Amino acid sequence: MYNDNSDRRFWSLDRIFTPRLADRGGGIPIGLALFVAVSVASSVANAQEPADYVFKNGAVYTVESDQPWADAVAVKDGRIVYVGTVARLADFIGQDTKVIDMAGGMLMPGFVDAHVHSQTLTTLLDADLTDRGYATPAQLVERLRAYVDGHPDEKIIRGTGWSLETFGPTGPTKSMLDQLVSDRPVVLDSMDSHYMWVNSKALELADITGATPDPLPGKSWFQRMPGSREPSGFVAEGAAMQMIRQRLIAKGYELGGRALVRKGYERGLPMLAAAGVTTVFDAGMQDTVLADDVLHGLETQGRLPIRVFGSVFYKDLEGVNDDRDPIGLFKSLSAKYHSDYLGLRMIKILVDGSENNYTAYMLEPYSDRPGTRGSPLVSAEELKRFVAEADAAGIDVHMHVVGDAAARIALDAIENAALKNGPRDRRHTLTHVMFIHPDDIGRFTKLGAIWQASPGWTWMNPRMIEDERILGKERFAERTAIAQTAIDRGVIMNFSSDFSSLSPGYPYKPLDQMQIGLTRQPKDQPDFRVMPNERERLHMGDLIRGYTINGAYMLRMETKIGSIKVGKQADLIVLDRNLFNISIYDVHKVSVKFTMMDGKVTYVAK
């Protein structure tokens, strides 16, 4: 136990850490414990000075193949200096050492969330409309009414969390919002950040009229009222959404900006630390330059509790007449921000859109629209050209692919880069990969490509039910979320929440994501229909690797974080139970009791 009065870089820790366990039966199985005690040689740094922290009385899962389990760890100056048995731990305990009694819990590496949208932490300041597709339109409007009534002085009403499945493919309408608010703009982002719902005032202020052309017809558009060109209030995909956002910002409405972004980070990053997250990869900041500057300010003040590595977009979100140089921007920002806490890692490319509005690029037509299979947001030839150019510059790319055809042309682009540029340590990533043809799985291992997935999507929520309908049951079962097959075939797989909100209804916590991945069911409904292809239920060991060392690998940080090994930076979490000793239906009930990043305590459970 300890009482930490020494580290004030983050926030006050004013209590003794004494985990209260509902179930103290967790720990290493008896046979494995004996193996650890007898057979595993302890790993220790050369200089055995007193440690800053030691951890004991629990299972230590290292994610290191040559020493997967231990029962004690010591940390000094932000680094792991000992991994092994309790027998040697006394050598590291001095007068000022904090001894963490895990009380039968489990120590593991901190979670690496390998695909998030950190600027959306500002949604914690907005109306919460999270519905997971189950709320009715009327219920959403009433939820918004409560927020509006409680914020009479807000110049703009912002919100997030609604789902397209609540309304159908043509989306919600401005009239639903106008009845609540007619004198202030209302801007509501969807749960997946692919759509926007606005009222008439927002359209008026943004000068979006019947004469306004869609920025990317068929790919990003302003939905029109039936039989006319009048905007309905439903806005689809990034280019059209960004047009409204930027025009409102230009008129003084707070939809971004330093103060708002900083407030979002200050509120949201500690919530991620409380969930055991020590590193995130931001796969698309609305304003990378601004976000990095705000994060750098927090870093220099010692107030950054999580490592944040970012990306720049291949094209501006507006996607129209964009002639900027993404490689040049990446290089300039990388030169400015390059610490172990903050930096640039990839260039983000949106290869296609989303299946629920038929913009995901599929190999065969959608079952309910035989003439439609979507189209890529960037042509196959342009994708090859740019990926090869980035690859030649030593820059990894992070490609959004939802449809199976999008996955294929993304792999084609990586293959072309390898042939053109020759061998190198390339770590290009395909993210989401919701649908993929089985023939393409083996190409990942051949090319060294990384597959990034979000386990929290893999249950029969309203969106998946609709996907089963528009793809057909056979294709849906064969090609949807088949990550375990890929892992079994040697694909490097990492995991993420892809959060656009930290609302209670969104599964941003890694343990929630892991349970859904283990069961292919909602986290708290064991009798719920299992998502088709039950053999794709993920395995615990693979989930942990995907949420630790494999995420670190994508970020080129695997020699520093992602596992518990002497010499690595101390990114560690303590759970109240051993994840390997509990039912797969209880994983979401496990509590994070303690989080440490780089040897600094960032969270202690109350």
VOGU-3710 file (C-alpha; in Angstrom, 3 decimals, decimal comma):
1> myndnsdrrf> 0,000/0,000/0,000  1,136/3,546/-0,467  0,247/7,137/0,123  1,671/9,103/-2,771  2,428/12,698/-1,842  5,363/13,118/-4,181  3,953/13,205/-7,716  1,777/16,231/-8,432  2,323/16,466/-12,169  -1,163/15,224/-12,925
11> wsldriftpr> -3,592/15,562/-10,015  -3,734/14,961/-6,300  -3,710/11,384/-5,061  -4,997/11,783/-1,533  -5,925/8,284/-0,512  -4,361/4,929/0,264  -4,654/2,437/-2,589  -6,486/-0,531/-1,055  -8,471/-2,426/-3,690  -11,686/-3,927/-2,404
21> ladrgggipi> -12,364/-7,111/-4,287  -15,745/-8,730/-4,626  -13,962/-11,863/-5,769  -10,481/-12,548/-4,422  -10,234/-15,871/-6,165  -8,436/-14,406/-9,182  -4,768/-15,053/-9,832  -2,565/-17,442/-11,707  -3,857/-21,022/-11,801  -2,042/-23,204/-9,247
31> glalfvavsv> -0,069/-25,158/-11,827  0,987/-22,016/-13,632  1,882/-20,295/-10,360  4,198/-23,195/-9,534  5,726/-22,897/-12,993  6,363/-19,202/-12,476  7,844/-19,715/-9,011  10,140/-22,538/-10,033  10,910/-22,185/-13,700  10,994/-18,547/-14,779
41> assvanaqep> 14,233/-16,691/-14,311  13,656/-13,212/-12,971  14,514/-10,285/-15,212  16,352/-7,510/-13,444  18,224/-4,347/-14,348  21,909/-4,267/-13,533  21,747/-1,583/-10,853  19,572/-2,747/-7,949  18,810/0,578/-6,297  15,558/1,024/-4,357
51> adyvfkngav> 12,602/1,289/-6,718  9,997/4,026/-6,796  7,186/1,468/-6,971  6,906/-2,282/-6,548  3,884/-4,438/-7,333  3,153/-7,711/-5,562  0,413/-10,144/-4,482  -1,174/-10,579/-7,878  -0,757/-12,110/-11,305  1,535/-10,222/-13,684
61> ytvesdqpwa> 0,721/-10,830/-17,355  3,691/-9,478/-19,275  2,664/-10,096/-22,934  6,241/-11,339/-23,417  6,432/-14,798/-24,966  9,634/-15,816/-23,163  8,221/-14,843/-19,743  4,454/-14,472/-20,024  3,760/-14,560/-16,289  5,437/-13,216/-13,181
71> davavkdgri> 4,276/-12,234/-9,711  6,264/-9,072/-8,990  7,429/-5,925/-10,793  9,592/-2,960/-9,776  9,684/0,490/-11,370  12,295/3,229/-11,042  12,617/6,548/-12,875  9,764/5,636/-15,168  11,292/2,355/-16,293  10,640/-1,261/-15,400
81> vyvgtvarla> 13,702/-2,541/-13,524  12,504/-5,942/-12,327  10,074/-8,625/-13,484  9,994/-11,911/-11,626  9,175/-13,554/-8,318  8,437/-11,986/-4,957  11,561/-13,642/-3,558  13,804/-10,996/-5,133  11,480/-8,054/-4,574  12,932/-7,089/-1,172
91> dfigqdtkvi> 16,109/-5,971/-2,946  14,116/-3,145/-4,548  12,240/-1,873/-1,499  13,687/1,139/0,234  12,430/3,750/2,657  10,610/5,754/-0,043  9,404/2,868/-2,196  5,644/2,679/-2,697  4,536/-0,933/-2,359  1,411/-1,686/-4,386
101> dmaggmlmpg> -0,502/-4,623/-2,924  -2,596/-5,957/-5,799  -4,639/-8,112/-3,412  -5,039/-10,949/-5,886  -5,612/-8,708/-8,889  -3,771/-8,603/-12,179  -1,013/-6,330/-13,476  -0,718/-5,911/-17,235  0,558/-3,352/-19,741  -1,537/-0,229/-20,193
111> fvdahvhsqt> -4,052/-0,349/-23,018  -3,138/1,132/-26,396  -6,301/2,329/-28,145  -5,124/2,206/-31,732  -7,814/4,309/-33,429  -9,652/7,191/-31,771  -10,800/10,718/-32,588  -9,498/12,701/-29,663  -10,897/16,074/-30,651  -14,364/14,601/-30,167
121> lttlldadlt> -13,658/14,708/-26,440  -15,307/18,116/-26,756  -18,600/16,196/-27,005  -18,378/15,720/-23,242  -19,444/19,363/-23,106  -22,446/18,772/-25,397  -25,894/17,203/-25,349  -25,623/13,425/-25,016  -27,909/11,699/-27,525  -26,300/8,272/-27,387
131> drgyatpaql> -28,972/5,759/-28,359  -27,216/2,747/-29,979  -30,119/2,707/-32,458  -32,833/1,888/-29,932  -34,290/5,312/-29,110  -37,204/6,596/-31,175  -36,942/9,981/-32,905  -39,411/11,393/-30,382  -37,281/10,162/-27,475  -34,173/11,778/-28,941
141> verlrayvdg> -35,997/15,071/-29,365  -37,179/14,959/-25,742  -33,649/14,210/-24,560  -32,421/17,204/-26,514  -35,234/19,333/-25,105  -33,955/18,720/-21,587  -30,499/19,928/-22,622  -31,839/22,993/-24,438  -34,003/23,966/-21,457  -30,977/23,677/-19,183
151> hpdekiirgt> -28,738/25,822/-21,397  -30,767/28,917/-22,313  -27,679/31,086/-22,766  -25,748/28,826/-25,118  -25,090/30,588/-28,426  -25,089/27,243/-30,268  -26,531/23,876/-29,281  -24,072/21,046/-29,899  -24,758/17,365/-29,410  -23,621/13,897/-30,374
161> gwsletfgpt> -24,575/10,232/-30,242  -27,639/9,687/-32,424  -27,693/6,777/-34,888  -28,793/6,766/-38,501  -30,624/3,488/-37,876  -33,112/5,433/-35,755  -34,288/7,335/-38,827  -33,502/5,266/-41,900  -31,239/6,048/-44,867  -32,687/9,512/-45,595
171> gptksmldql> -31,898/10,604/-42,043  -33,572/13,010/-39,623  -35,027/16,378/-40,641  -34,545/19,968/-39,554  -38,231/20,324/-38,678  -37,734/17,974/-35,703  -35,199/20,435/-34,305  -36,917/23,660/-35,376  -39,771/22,948/-32,989  -37,252/23,076/-30,135
181> vsdrpvvlds> -34,856/25,772/-31,286  -35,430/28,248/-34,072  -33,289/31,217/-33,003  -29,958/29,411/-32,445  -28,059/26,936/-34,615  -28,271/23,279/-33,602  -25,507/20,942/-34,780  -25,704/17,278/-33,765  -23,051/14,756/-34,826  -23,938/11,088/-35,189
191> mdshymwvns> -22,432/8,358/-33,052  -20,025/7,296/-35,813  -19,158/10,864/-36,900  -20,275/10,157/-40,463  -23,420/12,313/-40,293  -24,707/15,623/-39,010  -28,215/16,740/-38,083  -28,859/20,473/-38,152  -31,781/22,859/-37,798  -32,912/25,577/-40,197
201> kaleladitg> -30,944/28,268/-38,375  -27,689/26,376/-38,825  -28,379/25,961/-42,538  -29,228/29,640/-42,836  -26,078/30,805/-41,066  -23,928/28,411/-43,111  -25,618/29,654/-46,303  -26,669/26,158/-47,337  -29,654/26,475/-49,682  -31,319/24,612/-52,474
211> atpdplpgks> -28,795/26,164/-54,823  -25,800/24,857/-52,858  -24,182/21,980/-54,752  -23,192/18,820/-52,947  -19,420/18,959/-52,389  -18,895/15,333/-53,455  -22,065/14,074/-55,166  -22,886/10,530/-54,149  -20,104/10,531/-51,549  -20,821/13,540/-49,335
221> wfqrmpgsre> -24,023/15,500/-49,675  -26,849/17,577/-48,238  -29,990/15,456/-48,142  -32,902/17,167/-49,899  -36,575/17,292/-49,057  -38,710/14,949/-51,218  -39,431/16,473/-54,617  -37,241/19,542/-54,135  -33,690/20,817/-53,683  -34,368/22,235/-50,215
231> psgfvaegaa> -31,873/20,856/-47,650  -33,603/18,529/-45,197  -31,202/19,065/-42,295  -29,433/15,715/-42,733  -25,797/15,999/-43,837  -23,767/12,996/-44,953  -20,016/12,446/-44,666  -17,022/14,682/-44,106  -16,934/17,184/-46,960  -20,483/18,454/-46,476
241> mqmirqrlia> -20,203/18,319/-42,685  -16,957/20,244/-42,700  -18,455/22,893/-44,967  -21,146/23,647/-42,384  -18,715/23,455/-39,491  -16,184/25,849/-41,014  -18,795/28,381/-42,082  -20,296/28,483/-38,600  -16,863/28,806/-37,007  -16,134/31,711/-39,352
251> kgyelggral> -19,206/33,468/-37,952  -18,071/33,070/-34,357  -19,860/29,888/-33,309  -17,867/27,545/-31,104  -17,526/24,280/-32,997  -13,787/24,111/-32,487  -11,029/26,399/-31,382  -8,336/26,246/-28,753  -10,449/26,860/-25,651  -13,059/24,238/-26,523
261> vrkgyerglp> -10,513/21,626/-27,564  -8,491/22,160/-24,397  -11,598/21,780/-22,233  -12,391/18,520/-24,008  -8,898/17,141/-23,445  -8,788/18,227/-19,821  -12,054/16,452/-19,120  -11,715/13,421/-21,369  -8,103/12,276/-21,057  -8,433/11,480/-17,316
271> mlaaagvttv> -11,514/9,391/-18,154  -9,414/7,349/-20,562  -6,724/6,894/-17,916  -9,425/5,634/-15,547  -10,299/3,019/-18,170  -6,691/1,803/-18,200  -5,687/3,559/-21,410  -2,112/4,850/-21,496  -1,701/5,501/-25,255  -4,007/6,464/-28,096
281> fdagmqdtvl> -3,583/6,892/-31,819  -5,722/9,680/-33,207  -6,840/8,569/-36,647  -8,173/11,874/-37,854  -8,103/15,171/-36,019  -10,435/17,838/-37,362  -7,546/20,287/-37,010  -4,252/18,490/-36,514  -2,191/21,661/-36,141  -4,496/23,046/-33,441
291> addvlhglet> -4,888/19,740/-31,592  -1,155/19,090/-31,489  -0,517/22,606/-30,228  -3,058/22,200/-27,406  -1,693/18,773/-26,484  1,850/20,119/-26,534  0,772/22,806/-24,085  -0,584/20,144/-21,737  2,596/18,109/-22,167  4,896/21,003/-21,251
301> qgrlpirvfg> 2,764/21,660/-18,159  3,015/18,015/-17,091  -0,732/17,560/-17,534  -0,825/14,957/-20,321  -1,819/11,659/-18,650  -1,891/9,696/-21,907  0,455/9,397/-24,856  -1,285/10,828/-27,924  0,080/10,027/-31,367  -1,711/11,544/-34,309
311> svfykdlegv> -2,090/11,630/-38,056  -2,680/14,060/-40,873  -5,308/13,603/-43,556  -4,307/12,795/-47,101  -6,830/15,418/-48,170  -8,656/18,118/-46,293  -12,007/16,912/-44,982  -13,779/19,229/-47,394  -12,178/17,159/-50,159  -12,651/19,822/-52,809
321> nddrdpiglf> -9,814/21,501/-54,724  -7,375/20,499/-52,016  -3,839/20,896/-53,303  -1,974/20,834/-49,993  1,014/18,565/-49,479  0,155/15,967/-46,792  3,683/14,544/-46,798  5,160/18,007/-46,279  2,669/18,717/-43,486  3,464/15,393/-41,839
331> kslsakyhsd> 7,183/16,123/-41,925  6,841/19,645/-40,547  4,595/18,562/-37,664  6,817/15,561/-36,940  9,813/17,882/-36,642  7,895/20,008/-34,133  6,291/17,245/-32,037  8,407/14,147/-31,536  8,471/13,106/-27,884  7,450/9,801/-26,309
341> ylglrmikil> 4,198/11,513/-25,296  3,161/13,308/-28,466  3,931/12,994/-32,146  2,781/12,150/-35,653  2,741/8,561/-36,817  0,684/8,150/-40,009  -1,145/9,777/-42,876  -4,863/8,947/-42,825  -6,628/8,072/-46,081  -10,385/7,605/-46,412
351> vdgsennyta> -10,603/4,918/-49,090  -14,393/4,554/-48,910  -17,357/5,591/-46,800  -19,910/3,628/-44,794  -22,144/0,721/-45,682  -25,268/2,137/-44,054  -25,459/4,854/-46,693  -24,144/2,621/-49,484  -20,821/4,456/-49,799  -18,739/1,490/-48,627
361> ymlepysdrp> -16,993/0,081/-51,708  -18,060/-3,552/-52,184  -16,880/-6,274/-54,563  -20,462/-7,195/-55,422  -23,597/-5,037/-55,422  -25,650/-4,530/-52,285  -28,384/-7,157/-52,090  -31,189/-4,611/-51,872  -29,679/-2,326/-54,552  -28,432/-4,550/-57,376
371> gtrgsplvsa> -27,106/-1,569/-59,329  -24,994/-0,236/-56,479  -21,743/-1,411/-54,924  -20,454/1,960/-53,803  -17,323/3,620/-55,105  -13,980/4,571/-53,594  -13,353/8,084/-52,318  -9,942/7,877/-53,956  -9,329/5,968/-57,174  -7,308/2,776/-57,112
381> eelkrfvaea> -4,597/4,376/-59,253  -4,352/7,505/-57,131  -4,225/5,347/-54,015  -1,331/3,375/-55,463  0,480/6,563/-56,419  0,141/8,224/-53,042  0,859/5,166/-50,880  4,022/4,536/-52,920  5,063/8,181/-52,457  4,475/8,096/-48,705
391> daagidvhmh> 6,184/4,714/-48,452  9,241/6,035/-50,275  9,384/8,857/-47,728  9,320/6,325/-44,883  5,813/7,306/-43,786  3,175/4,759/-42,822  -0,421/5,197/-43,987  -3,623/4,418/-42,095  -6,404/3,559/-44,526  -10,104/3,655/-43,631
401> vvgdaaaria> -11,666/0,681/-45,400  -15,154/-0,643/-44,705  -16,105/-2,501/-47,875  -14,344/-5,616/-49,185  -13,442/-3,872/-52,449  -11,895/-1,000/-50,504  -9,793/-3,505/-48,555  -8,624/-5,078/-51,808  -7,484/-1,853/-53,465  -5,782/-0,779/-50,222
411> ldaienaalk> -3,809/-4,030/-50,180  -3,071/-3,537/-53,883  -1,603/-0,132/-53,038  0,658/-1,577/-50,334  1,772/-4,342/-52,684  2,559/-1,781/-55,372  4,599/0,289/-52,906  6,595/-2,776/-51,867  7,355/-3,684/-55,469  8,265/-0,117/-56,373
421> ngprdrrhtl> 10,299/0,827/-53,294  11,801/-2,477/-52,255  12,176/-3,918/-48,754  11,761/-1,667/-45,723  10,161/-1,815/-42,290  6,760/-0,656/-43,529  3,769/-0,717/-41,172  0,791/0,371/-43,225  -2,592/-0,254/-41,611  -6,094/-1,018/-42,853
431> thvmfihpdd> -8,558/0,185/-40,270  -12,102/-1,100/-39,650  -12,039/-3,859/-42,314  -15,659/-4,605/-41,507  -16,095/-6,662/-44,661  -13,363/-8,587/-46,426  -13,192/-11,393/-48,946  -11,513/-14,456/-47,384  -9,080/-14,588/-50,311  -7,529/-11,303/-49,191
441> igrftklgai> -6,705/-12,307/-45,611  -3,438/-14,009/-46,516  -2,224/-10,874/-48,272  -1,874/-9,095/-44,924  0,824/-11,482/-43,737  2,543/-11,505/-47,124  2,717/-7,696/-47,196  3,258/-7,114/-43,486  0,092/-5,033/-43,396  -1,628/-4,390/-40,068
451> wqaspgwtwm> -5,349/-4,981/-39,518  -7,044/-2,659/-37,036  -10,511/-3,556/-35,718  -13,054/-2,409/-33,129  -14,457/-5,406/-31,221  -17,271/-3,295/-29,790  -18,962/-3,245/-33,187  -19,351/-7,020/-33,353  -22,839/-7,642/-32,022  -26,247/-7,624/-33,635
461> nprmiederi> -27,071/-3,986/-32,979  -29,487/-2,206/-35,331  -26,675/-1,338/-37,712  -25,507/-4,928/-37,985  -29,078/-6,106/-38,462  -29,401/-3,667/-41,343  -26,033/-4,786/-42,742  -27,236/-8,391/-42,753  -30,232/-7,279/-44,788  -28,395/-5,135/-47,345
471> lgkerfaert> -25,605/-7,686/-47,869  -27,600/-10,890/-47,566  -27,177/-13,430/-44,778  -24,584/-15,607/-46,487  -22,220/-12,799/-47,462  -22,709/-11,088/-44,112  -21,742/-14,243/-42,199  -18,759/-15,011/-44,441  -17,151/-11,566/-44,631  -18,147/-9,490/-41,594
481> aiaqtaidrg> -15,737/-8,961/-38,692  -13,675/-12,102/-39,257  -10,724/-10,958/-37,179  -10,078/-14,226/-35,312  -9,587/-16,073/-38,602  -7,080/-13,403/-39,588  -5,223/-13,686/-36,270  -5,083/-17,467/-36,597  -3,467/-16,967/-40,003  -0,749/-14,754/-38,578
491> vimnfssdfs> -2,123/-11,285/-39,289  -0,897/-8,525/-36,959  -4,133/-7,338/-35,353  -4,645/-4,390/-33,063  -7,823/-3,068/-31,488  -9,526/0,207/-30,781  -12,708/1,856/-29,608  -12,886/4,328/-32,534  -14,575/6,578/-30,004  -16,398/9,694/-31,071
501> slspgypykp> -17,850/10,094/-27,585  -17,116/9,081/-24,003  -20,792/9,033/-23,101  -22,034/6,192/-20,868  -23,701/4,539/-23,854  -20,537/4,279/-25,936  -18,169/1,328/-25,314  -14,956/3,342/-25,221  -13,513/1,297/-22,358  -11,174/-1,472/-23,560
511> ldqmqigltr> -12,655/-4,014/-21,142  -16,131/-3,399/-22,598  -14,752/-3,747/-26,115  -12,985/-6,955/-25,142  -16,093/-8,582/-23,716  -18,078/-7,821/-26,868  -15,241/-9,267/-28,934  -15,170/-12,408/-26,789  -18,913/-13,020/-27,061  -20,180/-11,211/-30,211
521> qpkdqpdfrv> -23,039/-10,085/-27,979  -23,866/-6,906/-26,034  -21,677/-6,637/-22,966  -24,512/-7,155/-20,455  -26,894/-9,467/-22,345  -25,605/-13,073/-22,394  -28,866/-14,384/-23,865  -28,788/-11,967/-26,796  -28,477/-13,388/-30,314  -24,838/-14,132/-31,127
531> mpnererlhm> -23,562/-12,382/-34,220  -23,279/-14,889/-37,100  -20,014/-16,774/-37,479  -19,622/-17,637/-33,822  -16,158/-19,081/-34,444  -15,006/-15,475/-34,901  -15,365/-14,861/-31,180  -11,993/-13,449/-30,194  -9,653/-15,125/-27,714  -8,553/-13,351/-24,544
541> gdlirgytin> -4,827/-13,599/-25,240  -5,303/-12,197/-28,735  -7,438/-9,360/-27,415  -4,812/-8,388/-24,873  -2,021/-8,478/-27,463  -4,167/-6,441/-29,817  -4,808/-3,858/-27,133  -1,157/-3,639/-26,016  1,932/-4,743/-27,934  0,322/-4,838/-31,383
551> gaymlrmetk> -0,968/-1,292/-31,004  2,494/-0,239/-29,874  3,954/-1,982/-32,938  1,751/0,029/-35,283  3,007/3,197/-33,576  6,654/2,045/-33,751  6,749/2,062/-29,960  6,984/-1,689/-29,314  10,522/-1,426/-27,914  9,314/1,120/-25,342
561> igsikvgkqa> 5,744/0,179/-24,370  3,139/-2,552/-24,882  4,589/-5,254/-22,643  6,148/-5,665/-19,195  9,866/-6,099/-19,684  12,936/-4,748/-17,958  14,026/-1,519/-19,615  10,627/-0,602/-21,010  8,703/2,451/-19,948  6,326/1,735/-17,079
571> dlivldrnlf> 2,881/1,937/-18,655  0,985/-0,373/-16,296  -2,516/-1,034/-15,014  -3,860/-3,053/-12,090  -7,177/-4,865/-12,512  -9,170/-6,263/-9,615  -9,336/-9,721/-11,181  -7,328/-11,965/-13,469  -8,908/-11,781/-16,929  -7,950/-15,401/-17,648
581> nisiydvhkv> -9,781/-16,768/-14,614  -13,261/-15,335/-15,104  -16,256/-15,940/-17,321  -16,188/-14,155/-20,667  -19,481/-12,586/-19,573  -17,848/-10,927/-16,564  -15,017/-9,064/-18,284  -16,946/-5,787/-18,373  -17,385/-6,064/-14,596  -13,646/-6,023/-13,978
591> svkftmmdgk> -12,444/-2,756/-12,458  -9,324/-0,804/-13,284  -7,856/0,012/-9,870  -4,656/1,798/-10,836  -3,078/3,296/-13,964  0,520/4,359/-14,474  2,025/6,000/-17,547  5,791/6,339/-17,838  6,111/5,620/-14,128  3,687/8,381/-13,156
601> vtyvak> 0,387/7,576/-11,487  -2,496/8,823/-13,627  -5,442/7,124/-11,914  -6,289/5,476/-8,599  -9,775/4,048/-8,050  -11,826/5,539/-5,253
//
